[in-house]
Amino acid sequence: MYSDENQSNPILVEVYRAGVLESFHRGAVCVVDEFGDIVFSLGNPMQMCYPRSAMKFVQALPLIELGGVEKFGFTHSEIAVMCGSHNAEEAHLIEVKSILTKIGLDESYLNCGAQYPSSKKEANNLIKNNLKPHHIHNNCSGKHAGMLALCKLLGHETKDYLNPQHPIQQLILDYVEAFYEYPRAEMTTALDGCTAPIYSIPVYNQALCFRNLIYPAKFEEKRQNACKYLIDAISANPFMVAGSGRYCTDMMEVCAPEIIGKTGAEGIFCLGIQSLKLGVCIKIDDGKMQPQYNVAQHLIRKTNLFAGEALQKIAHYEQFSIHNFNKLVSGEMKVNEAVFKPWEEHLKNLGSV
C-alpha cells in the first residue's frame, strides 16, 4: 500500500505504438469494504481531490429523502437525469423541462452556464441551425433542476441557489459530510464547472461514499430507502445518467443495479458493488477521462460477477486499438495488469472468482 506522499502514483494505464510504450497515465485506486477498511489500493488513497460530478448521486438525495418525489410526482427517469452528466440529447432535455414544469419554473432559472451539448451530433445541430447553447444544454442541467426543486420543496428562494451559504447547499453539505464520512472543516469549498459548490475529499472517502450508497446500513431507515430509490432510478434509466456512447450509461445498462458508477471531471470514477458491499474510487493524476474507464472496466471484469458475453459489449472500454486517419491500427491502450494482480488475489479470497 502507498505510504510515501512524495512517491509517484503507479502507472495504471499504458499506451503502446508498435510495441513501444509511448505514454502512460498514473493514478490512485481505493476499494473499501462494508467495514470501511481498505481491501485494495494503488497509489495514495489519501490523495486529496474533488469528486466533481461523481458527487451528483449524493446531491440528489436530500430531495428524495425529504419527500420531493411525492410532492412533485417525479418519475424515476427525472430523478436519474438529476444524477446525470447528460449529453443534452432530446430525451435528456425533455426530462429536465418536465422537472422545471412540475415545480412551476422554466429554463431561465437554471444558472449552470450555457454549454454546447456533450453530444457532438446535438452540438452540430445547434451550429447548423445558427442556434446558441442555453443553460439547459449544460451536462449538469438535470442536477440544477433538482436543486431548484429542493428550493421549492423547502420553501427557499431560488435566487442565488448556488451560493455555498444558501440553505439548500448547506443541507447538501450535511449529506456530503455524512456519506463521505469526512468533516466539513477539513474540506475546501470550490466551484464546479457548472458553478455548484464542490468539496475537496480524499480518494479513500470517495470510495467510502459509494460504499455507503450501496450499503447504507449506518443510516436510519428513511435514508436507506432514499438510497434504494436513487439506485432503482439510475439502474432503470442509465441513459439519463450520461447518454449515447458514454461509459456510465453503457456500463450500467449491463451491470446495474449490481454495480452503479459515476464519472467526474479530471479523471474521477466511483463505483458501488452491491453484492460485495464494496466502494471504489479511481483518480487519474493527469485528469484524462478515458483511463478511468479502462481501470473501472478492468476492476469490474475481474469480479466475475457477469458472464463474459454480457461484458462483451463494453469490453472496448478496458482495452482497445488506436486507429490513425487511414483507419489503420497504430497502437493500443490498456491497463497495466501487473499492478492489479493484488485485486485479483483479493477477489479469489472472497470466492468471487
JOTA-V550905 format. One record per residue. PSI is psi in whole degrees, 0 to 359 (none if undefined). OMEGA is omega in radians with two decimals (999 if undefined). Layout:
# JOTA-V550905
psi=(PSI & PSI)
omega=(OMEGA & OMEGA)
This chain:
# JOTA-V550905
psi=(144 & 133 & 336 & 112 & 341 & 354 & 143 & 147 & 154 & 162 & 120 & 324 & 138 & 147 & 121 & 147 & 118 & 41 & 359 & 131 & 110 & 322 & 169 & 165 & 119 & 162 & 184 & 146 & 137 & 131 & 126 & 152 & 189 & 339 & 359 & 7 & 144 & 119 & 345 & 136 & 152 & 137 & 204 & 104 & 345 & 11 & 131 & 133 & 179 & 134 & 337 & 230 & 350 & 351 & 352 & 327 & 317 & 323 & 336 & 343 & 319 & 321 & 319 & 310 & 327 & 10 & 14 & 326 & 313 & 319 & 315 & 354 & 36 & 144 & 167 & 319 & 321 & 321 & 320 & 320 & 334 & 333 & 359 & 164 & 79 & 164 & 354 & 35 & 164 & 319 & 324 & 316 & 324 & 316 & 318 & 317 & 322 & 318 & 311 & 319 & 317 & 334 & 8 & 25 & 177 & 185 & 337 & 343 & 346 & 133 & 31 & 348 & 138 & 135 & 137 & 143 & 144 & 332 & 121 & 323 & 313 & 324 & 317 & 326 & 320 & 315 & 315 & 329 & 13 & 40 & 147 & 151 & 154 & 173 & 327 & 337 & 347 & 138 & 346 & 10 & 330 & 317 & 318 & 323 & 322 & 322 & 321 & 322 & 322 & 322 & 313 & 319 & 319 & 2 & 29 & 154 & 141 & 339 & 135 & 31 & 347 & 355 & 127 & 337 & 356 & 144 & 322 & 328 & 326 & 323 & 314 & 321 & 326 & 316 & 319 & 313 & 320 & 314 & 324 & 349 & 48 & 128 & 136 & 333 & 337 & 351 & 146 & 127 & 130 & 181 & 133 & 176 & 334 & 6 & 356 & 148 & 143 & 155 & 138 & 129 & 137 & 154 & 316 & 314 & 333 & 323 & 319 & 322 & 313 & 332 & 317 & 328 & 317 & 346 & 74 & 38 & 335 & 347 & 164 & 165 & 320 & 319 & 324 & 317 & 324 & 319 & 316 & 318 & 316 & 315 & 320 & 319 & 311 & 331 & 324 & 342 & 57 & 335 & 327 & 341 & 341 & 280 & 196 & 131 & 20 & 142 & 316 & 315 & 308 & 319 & 314 & 337 & 330 & 318 & 337 & 148 & 359 & 317 & 129 & 153 & 155 & 132 & 158 & 151 & 161 & 37 & 28 & 136 & 131 & 145 & 150 & 126 & 105 & 308 & 332 & 354 & 46 & 142 & 142 & 139 & 133 & 131 & 118 & 123 & 321 & 2 & 0 & 148 & 320 & 316 & 330 & 326 & 323 & 312 & 314 & 316 & 325 & 315 & 318 & 314 & 320 & 343 & 336 & 27 & 347 & 145 & 151 & 320 & 330 & 323 & 353 & 322 & 343 & 12 & 331 & 343 & 335 & 316 & 132 & 157 & 146 & 130 & 145 & 188 & 342 & 12 & 26 & 144 & 122 & 353 & 189 & 154 & 128 & 163 & 154 & 89 & 332 & 320 & 345 & 3 & 319 & 332 & 316 & 322 & 319 & 317 & 325 & 321 & 329 & 344 & 18 & 352 & none)
omega=(-3.12 & -3.13 & -3.09 & -3.08 & -3.13 & -3.14 & -3.14 & 2.99 & -3.09 & 3.06 & -3.13 & -3.06 & -3.09 & 3.07 & -3.10 & 2.99 & -3.08 & 3.07 & 3.13 & 3.10 & -3.06 & 3.11 & -3.11 & -3.08 & 3.10 & 3.10 & 3.13 & 3.07 & 3.09 & 3.08 & 3.13 & -3.10 & -3.07 & 3.14 & -3.10 & 3.12 & 3.07 & -3.14 & 3.06 & 3.06 & 3.02 & -3.12 & -3.04 & -3.11 & 3.12 & 3.09 & -3.10 & 3.08 & -3.13 & 3.09 & -3.07 & -3.05 & 3.04 & 3.11 & -2.99 & 3.12 & 3.14 & -3.13 & 3.13 & -3.01 & -3.12 & 3.14 & -3.14 & -3.05 & -3.04 & 2.98 & -3.12 & 3.14 & -3.13 & -3.09 & -3.03 & 3.13 & -3.14 & 3.09 & 3.03 & -3.11 & 3.13 & 3.08 & -3.13 & -3.14 & 3.02 & -3.14 & -2.93 & 2.92 & -2.85 & -3.12 & -3.01 & 2.95 & -3.01 & -3.13 & 3.12 & -3.11 & 3.11 & -3.11 & 3.13 & 3.11 & 3.13 & 3.09 & -3.10 & 3.12 & -3.10 & 3.14 & 3.05 & 3.12 & 3.07 & -3.03 & -3.09 & -3.13 & 3.13 & 3.14 & -3.09 & 3.14 & 3.11 & -3.11 & 3.02 & -3.12 & 3.06 & 3.06 & 3.13 & 3.13 & -3.12 & 3.09 & 3.13 & 3.10 & 3.09 & -3.11 & -3.12 & -3.14 & 3.09 & 3.13 & 3.09 & 3.12 & 3.11 & 3.10 & -3.09 & 3.11 & 3.09 & -3.08 & -3.14 & -3.05 & 3.08 & 3.09 & -3.12 & 3.05 & 3.09 & 3.10 & 3.07 & 3.09 & 3.11 & 3.05 & -3.11 & -3.12 & -3.03 & 3.09 & 3.12 & 3.08 & 3.10 & 3.11 & 3.08 & -3.09 & 3.13 & 3.09 & -3.14 & 3.13 & 3.10 & -3.10 & -3.12 & 3.12 & 3.06 & 3.08 & 3.10 & 3.11 & 3.05 & 3.14 & 3.11 & -3.14 & -3.10 & -3.06 & 3.12 & -3.14 & -3.11 & -3.04 & -3.12 & 3.13 & 3.14 & -3.11 & 2.93 & 3.13 & 3.10 & 3.10 & 3.05 & 3.13 & -3.13 & 3.10 & 3.05 & 3.09 & 3.11 & -2.96 & 3.11 & -3.04 & 3.13 & 3.11 & 3.14 & -3.09 & 3.06 & 3.02 & 3.14 & 3.13 & -3.11 & 2.97 & -3.13 & 3.12 & -3.06 & 3.12 & -3.01 & -3.03 & -3.09 & -3.07 & 3.09 & -2.99 & -3.10 & 3.13 & 3.06 & 3.13 & 3.11 & 3.10 & 3.12 & -3.14 & -3.14 & -3.14 & 3.08 & -3.09 & -3.11 & 3.13 & 3.13 & -3.06 & -3.11 & 3.11 & -3.11 & -3.12 & -3.14 & 3.11 & -3.06 & 3.07 & -3.10 & -3.04 & -3.13 & 3.14 & -3.07 & -3.13 & -3.09 & 3.02 & 3.13 & -2.88 & -3.09 & 0.07 & 3.13 & 3.09 & 3.01 & -3.12 & -3.14 & 3.08 & 3.01 & -3.14 & 3.13 & 2.94 & 3.11 & 2.94 & 3.14 & -3.12 & 2.95 & -3.10 & -2.91 & -3.03 & 3.13 & -3.13 & -3.09 & 2.98 & -3.04 & 2.94 & 3.08 & 3.06 & 3.09 & -2.98 & -3.07 & 3.05 & 3.12 & -3.05 & -3.06 & -3.08 & 3.12 & 3.14 & 3.05 & -3.08 & -3.12 & -3.10 & 3.08 & 3.13 & -3.13 & -3.09 & -3.08 & 3.10 & -3.07 & 3.08 & -3.12 & 3.11 & -3.11 & -3.11 & 3.12 & -3.11 & -3.06 & -3.08 & 3.11 & -3.11 & -3.09 & 3.10 & -3.13 & -3.10 & -3.12 & 3.09 & 3.07 & -3.12 & 3.09 & -3.06 & 3.04 & 3.11 & 3.05 & 3.10 & -3.10 & 3.14 & 3.09 & 3.12 & -3.07 & 3.11 & 3.03 & -2.99 & -3.09 & -3.08 & -3.11 & -3.14 & 3.12 & 3.08 & 3.13 & 3.13 & 3.11 & -3.13 & 3.07 & 3.12 & 3.09 & -3.10 & -3.12 & 3.09 & 999)
